[in-house]
Amino acid sequence: MPIILQNDQRAIAIDQKWLGRTAEAILTAARAETAELSVLLVSDRRMRALNRRYRKKDRATDVLAFPLQRGQIYFPRLKINLSPVLLGDVVISMQTAKRQAKEFGHSLREEIERLLVHGILHLLGYDHERNVRAAAVMARKERAILRAIQ
């Protein structure tokens, strides 16, 4: 399962080997172990520009997901995995992740894990913004994957 990592920010150090292993563990826990993934780490400034351009929201956010496939490619109820497939890109703002880790009272690594799980689930077709039921399904899946990779 190829994981492409790119660190385009310099403010916060990150162990890229750990990040790659974590992304692989998340894909395995999500039953998408043969999928390919790109992870991009950026500054708040870059994230704000991406959020403004693609979501019309003029502010930094913690994570964005850019799927290469339209629609749902993973069907959690049927447990059908259509891998191998290039899922897309998960973009994480390291500055926002660091702030949120402090706010939530956990480590930066834990916050990055949480954001990476969230982004990957979006790439797999989960969408908490669709409705309350979809949000609950995605939240349960996030918790299950986070438990599985600990």
C-alpha positions in Angstrom: 0.0 0.0 0.0 1.9 3.0 -1.2 1.7 6.1 1.0 3.0 9.3 -0.4 4.0 11.8 2.2 4.9 15.4 1.6 5.7 17.9 4.4 5.3 21.4 3.0 5.6 23.2 6.4 8.6 23.8 8.6 7.1 25.1 11.8 6.4 21.7 13.4 8.7 18.7 13.3 7.1 15.3 12.4 8.5 11.8 12.2 7.5 10.8 8.6 8.3 7.1 9.2 5.8 7.1 12.1 3.3 9.0 9.9 3.6 6.5 7.1 3.2 3.5 9.4 0.2 5.2 11.0 -1.5 5.8 7.6 -0.9 2.1 6.7 -2.4 1.0 10.0 -5.5 3.2 9.4 -6.0 1.8 5.9 -5.7 -1.7 7.2 -8.2 -1.0 10.0 -10.5 0.5 7.5 -10.2 -2.6 5.3 -8.6 -0.6 2.5 -5.1 -2.0 2.9 -4.4 -2.2 -0.8 -5.4 1.4 -1.4 -2.9 4.2 -2.2 -2.9 7.4 -0.3 -1.2 10.8 -0.4 -0.7 12.8 2.8 0.3 16.4 2.7 1.3 18.5 5.8 0.8 22.2 5.4 0.8 25.5 7.4 -2.4 27.3 8.4 -1.7 29.8 5.6 -1.7 27.1 3.0 -4.7 25.4 4.5 -6.7 28.6 4.5 -5.9 29.1 0.8 -7.0 25.5 0.0 -10.2 25.9 2.1 -11.0 29.2 0.5 -10.5 27.8 -3.0 -12.2 24.5 -2.7 -14.8 25.0 0.0 -15.4 28.8 -0.2 -14.5 29.1 3.5 -11.9 31.8 4.2 -10.3 30.2 7.2 -7.8 27.5 8.1 -9.2 24.1 9.0 -7.6 21.1 10.5 -8.0 18.5 7.7 -9.2 18.4 4.1 -9.7 15.3 2.0 -9.6 15.3 -1.8 -10.9 12.0 -3.2 -9.9 10.9 -6.6 -13.1 8.9 -7.0 -16.6 10.4 -7.0 -19.2 8.9 -4.7 -18.8 6.1 -2.2 -16.1 3.6 -3.1 -16.3 1.6 0.2 -19.6 0.2 1.3 -19.3 -0.3 5.1 -22.6 -2.2 5.4 -21.7 -4.7 2.8 -18.0 -4.8 3.7 -17.0 -4.6 0.0 -13.6 -3.1 -0.6 -12.9 -2.0 -4.2 -9.2 -1.7 -3.8 -6.7 -1.4 -5.3 -7.5 2.2 -5.9 -5.8 5.6 -5.5 -8.0 7.1 -2.8 -6.8 10.7 -3.0 -5.1 13.3 -0.8 -5.5 14.0 2.9 -4.2 17.5 3.8 -3.4 18.3 7.5 -2.7 21.7 8.9 0.1 21.1 11.4 -0.4 24.4 13.2 -4.1 23.8 13.7 -3.4 20.2 14.8 -0.9 21.4 17.4 -3.5 24.0 18.8 -6.2 21.4 18.9 -4.0 18.8 20.6 -3.4 21.3 23.4 -7.1 22.3 23.5 -8.2 18.6 23.7 -5.5 17.7 26.2 -3.7 15.0 24.2 -0.4 14.7 22.2 0.2 16.0 18.7 0.6 12.5 17.5 -2.9 11.6 18.8 -4.4 14.6 17.1 -2.6 13.7 13.8 -3.9 10.2 14.1 -7.5 11.5 14.7 -7.2 13.9 11.7 -5.7 11.2 9.4 -8.5 8.8 10.3 -11.1 11.5 9.7 -9.6 12.4 6.3 -9.2 8.8 5.2 -12.8 8.1 6.0 -13.9 11.0 3.9 -11.9 9.5 1.0 -13.7 6.2 1.6 -17.1 7.9 1.2 -18.1 8.7 4.8 -19.5 12.1 5.2 -20.6 13.5 8.6 -22.0 16.6 6.9 -24.7 14.7 5.0 -27.1 14.1 7.9 -27.2 13.1 11.6 -27.2 9.4 10.8 -24.2 9.7 8.5 -22.4 11.7 11.2 -23.1 9.0 13.8 -21.9 6.2 11.4 -18.7 8.1 10.7 -18.0 8.9 14.4 -18.4 5.2 15.3 -16.0 4.2 12.5 -13.5 6.8 13.6 -13.6 5.5 17.2 -13.2 1.9 16.0 -10.2 2.7 13.9 -8.5 4.7 16.5 -9.0 1.8 19.0 -7.7 -0.6 16.4 -4.4 1.3 15.8 -3.5 1.8 19.4 
